Amino acid sequence: MRRSPGFAIVAALVTAATAVVVASGPQGAAAAPAEPYTWKNVRIDGGGFVPGVVFNPGEKDLVYARTDIGGAYRWSQSAQSWTPLLDWVGQDDWGHNGVLSIAADPVDTTRVYAAVGMYTNSWDPNNGAILRSTDKGNTWSRTYLPFKVGGNMPGRGMGERLAVDPRNNRNVYFAAEGGNGLWRSTDYGVTWGKVANFPNAGNYVADPADPNGYLNQNQGLTWVTFDPASPAVYVGVADKANPVYRSLDSGATWERVAGQPTGYLAHKGVIQGKYLFIATSDTGGPYDGAAGQVARLDTTTGVWTDISPTPVADRYYGYSGLTVDAKKPGTLMVATQISWWPDAIFFRSTDYGATWTRAWDWSSYPSRTKRYTLDISANPWLDFNSTAQLPEESPKLGWMNESLAIDPFDSNRLFYGTGATLYGTTNLTNWDSNTTVTIKPTAKGLEETAVLDLASPPTGAPLVSALGDIGGFYHADLDTVQPNFHDTPALGSNTGLDFAELSPSFFVRVGNGDAAPHIGVSNDGGKSWYQGQEPSGVTGGGTVAVGADANAVVWSPASVGVHYSTTRGSTWSAATGIPAGAKVESDRVNPKTFYGYAAGKFYTSTDGGVTFTASAAAMPADGRVNLKAVPGVAGEVWLAGKTGLLRSTDSGRTFTTVGGGVSEGVNVAFGKAAPGATRPAVFLVGTVDGVDGVFRSDNSGAYWVRINDDKHQYGNAGDALAGDPRIYGRVYLGTNGRGILYADRQGGPASPTPSVSSSASASPHPSASVSISIPPSVTVSPSTSTGTSAGCTATYQVTGQWGGGFQGEVTVKNTGTTPTTGWKVGWSYTAGQVVTQSWGGAVTQSGTAVSVGNAGYNGALSSGASTTFGFLGSNTGTTNPVPSPITCTTTP
């Protein structure tokens, strides 16, 4: 999607008495106005890999976490949860939700830095960047790099690659991958330059022959760490023969550290006192690693010592997660990079690595004695729906344990990341007294699932999801972590699901399991499942559509063509007339009608999926394309793509372009109609009036309001989208890495609502009309008021009224002889009116006084020219007098 400089969206004024905004079309707005919405995550907690946790050593309780596809987070000690910091990343720069490294400034603790970018191959079209913040990540500035950054590439758990010099915090270093070497900023991250005399850019490549371009990049430099007591800087390099370099003069000159261990990659490097500790593995991880060692450098003598917790003969894993206790010199911990069987192992030493104890030991095989208990009651799905056979256990202690961090202010607190979540403890020192350490999930607020499909049926749970890796959930309560994900069958990553619109207890879901089954069937709305049958040769889930009355299912799986079933998934036959890999969708009224899209063609079946016929209608030929049929309207189907939003009312034979300023679409969905309307609300992820966002229309796309804002864009979002059929205005948005969001109108479902015309005409924005009935008990007097000041006039008019609310418009005219550069209008209300939403002007209200400044695009008026701004308001009582006087000035 593009980001046009276009017209600015004016932030709506949010008040305690917010009226419903029904998107039916104030006239004259040059960009889709914003309606205030509240966005929240559907709680899952975790769901993905957390490769880094960083405590700021200069401020207590200031902790950051980074994810590979879901952005960065900051810990809230009072809420015991994580606050997302990169939700402003949008569609154009979606890869910047991949965070390769975080650096917290230990001197000025308001400063924090992040190296962002998701892939170094062609999958991510953009170069990476360094983000910098001076308010702990609340807001950011960005400096683009001349190369890509791989927050979701192999080796992403090594680090931290970003580091702030504690002796001069203007200096920030970045150890880059891809052979790009060492980079340095000397102005708090504003500008960056390559350290030209750094001698080694790395050479380790996981698989040089990988045809997908994912495993064949040079993993480059791996970490930077400073000795706070000297000018020494140490850098890890992905070179098994030369893994550690240093500078003894604050980065002026560099040398290979003599005597260093070789044969492995140094994943981590940590300084404590006079010692540098490194944890190494034979691969860059994070999924593998079968050998490694832990080593210690005495920086005063130059002597290296192998302090590995396990003898070489007994190692079947490398080492990665490494941390020291700042309050207890000599205390350090290290984690296995990968010990899939029977579990991860954490090691702890209190004598600088001379001796170690383990988190668990063998007792009488297959039993283990453990120094910990793992309490997952807050996130019970972490047992992965399994009861493991000893010596394995459910849940596991972890895997992919690249991040392991002891709080520098509290020896009892430790956070560590796994491939599925973030865990923590607050009684870590129990380990040393041979009493039990309690470990619990600490991922509240950190939502990292990749969402592949969503369904909101008219009965049962408000939402059923299909997710990558952990399958998906029956979300009986959106604000509560559900006890288990989809099971029996689990299907691995679930790629699609659907329900019968007229019999919504019947669900089908499909997924990418390594082997059969790839399909599950439910008769209770997605709460419980049984295994369906599948055509021969299926290797992945693809998409699935359920007929409106549950008597037909159409499935487009991976590796075989589209198939249909009339036996609820117990037998299958090949469909004809539609290519393999097509996306499929069902009509929500006619049980025999199904739709499909593939490679620029739209297809329709009217016989339950047996045969499909291609439409002659022009379709987008490539890019992201999603189609949805309209509940309650037979034969109506919409398609969103890069050419815009298309609508058919004749089962796909012909399509018309939906107006309202839509130039590009990612996805479309339908929800409960606005009060007084007969047509469903339409939700769009796309571009309207040059602005990317999430939008809602209450009159079939003739007019749109934006319901997200620039702070809530969620990166690569929208391939999963669902409107709620039971709550007007609610939408569910799937993201690639930030989990599931649900959004409600501010003011809630019970807010007062105007009576709205439900015309389905697709007249172009902004000429859509509004039809509002005025209850006879409400009076409007007078209907207009005009104020004149030097240089301009402002005319206030009530254009519509309903019980508890109204719509107004103000026309501003330049009556001077010279052009204006801006204007400001003001008035005071006398009957308790409150402006709740606006377009075309920036509104503020303090008590009864209202002030409106021009928008970015309509401040310049030539002599005699005029512009308008509009607003919605709430009122109490039976009168809504037009305010007087109205002031207008050309000195904003």
Secondary structure, DSSP 8 states (H G I E B T S, - for coil): ---------------SS------S--TT-SS--B--EEEEE----B-S---EEEE-TTSTT-EEEE-SSS-EEEEETTTTEEEES-TT--STTGGGG-EEEEEE-SSSTT-EEEEE-S-SSTTS-S--EEEEESSTTSS-EEEE-SS---TTSTTTTS---EEE-TT-TT-EEEE-STT--EEEESSTTSS-EE-TT-------BS-TT-TTSSS-SB--EEEEEE-TTSS-EEEEES-TT--EEEESSTTSS-EE-TT---SSEEEEEEEETTEEEEEEESS--SS------EEEEETTTTEEEE--SS-GGG--S-EEEEEE-TTSTT-EEEEES---SS---EEEESSTTSS-EESEEESSTT-EEESEEE--TTSGGGGTT----TTS-SS-S-SS---EEE-TT-TT-EEEE-SS-EEEES-GGGGGGT--EEEEE--TT-B--BEEEEE--SSSSSEEEEETTTB--EES-TTS--S--S-SS--SSEEEEEEETTEEEEEEEEE--SSS--EEEESSTTSS-EE----TT--EEEEEEE-TTSS-EEEEEESS--EEESSTTSS-EE-BSS-TT-EEEE-SS-TT-EEEEETTEEEEESSTTSB-EE--S----SS--EEEE-TTSTT-EEEEETTEEEEESSTTS--EE--TTEEEEEEEEEE---TT--S-EEEEEEEETTEEEEEEESSTTSS-EE-S-TT---SSEEEEEEE-SSSTT-EEEEEBSS-EEEEEETT-TTS-------------TT---------TT-B--SSEEEEEETTEEEEEEEEEEETTEEEEEEEEEE-SSS--S--EEEEE-SS--EEEEEESEEEEEETTEEEEEE-TTSS---TT-EEEEEEEEE--SSB----S--EEES--
